[in-house]
């Protein structure tokens, strides 16, 4: 039976919650693919901000790759 490991990246563009650019996301996906990670899911979520209460819109990007 195949075994997998997972990696989850929490992404947001800026401290004030700007949109994540397509170019930046594409660069991240290609960088992870070069390390053997395959995209599993992208989930929209609220990411805790560094300034003040509440959060900003962000993404959780989940990757997987076979172990071994």
C-alpha positions in Angstrom: 0.0 0.0 0.0 1.3 3.4 -1.0 2.1 5.9 1.9 2.0 9.6 1.5 3.2 12.7 3.3 1.4 16.0 3.3 2.4 19.7 3.4 0.0 22.6 4.0 0.9 26.2 3.2 -1.1 29.1 4.6 -1.0 32.0 2.1 -2.0 35.6 2.2 -0.7 38.5 0.1 -0.1 41.3 2.6 -0.7 42.5 6.2 -3.8 44.4 5.0 -5.3 41.4 3.2 -4.6 42.2 -0.4 -5.4 39.6 -3.0 -2.9 36.8 -3.7 -1.8 37.3 -7.3 -2.1 34.5 -9.8 1.6 34.9 -10.7 2.7 34.4 -7.1 0.5 31.3 -6.6 1.8 29.8 -9.9 5.4 30.4 -8.7 4.6 28.7 -5.4 2.9 25.7 -7.1 5.8 25.2 -9.6 8.4 25.5 -6.7 6.7 22.8 -4.7 6.2 20.6 -7.8 10.0 20.8 -8.4 10.5 19.3 -4.9 8.1 16.4 -5.8 4.9 17.8 -4.2 1.6 17.4 -6.0 -1.2 19.8 -5.5 -4.1 18.1 -3.5 -6.4 21.0 -2.6 -6.8 24.7 -2.4 -9.1 26.0 0.3 -10.2 29.6 0.9 -10.0 30.5 4.6 -9.6 33.3 7.1 -5.9 33.7 8.0 -5.1 35.4 11.3 -3.6 38.8 10.7 -0.4 40.1 12.4 -2.0 43.4 13.3 -5.1 43.6 15.4 -7.9 41.1 16.0 -9.7 39.1 13.3 -8.2 37.8 10.1 -7.8 38.3 6.4 -8.8 36.2 3.4 -6.2 33.6 2.5 -5.7 30.2 1.1 -4.6 26.8 2.5 -2.8 25.0 -0.2 -2.4 21.2 0.4 0.3 19.1 -1.3 1.1 15.4 -1.1 3.9 13.1 -2.3 4.7 9.5 -1.9 6.9 8.5 1.1 10.1 6.6 0.2 
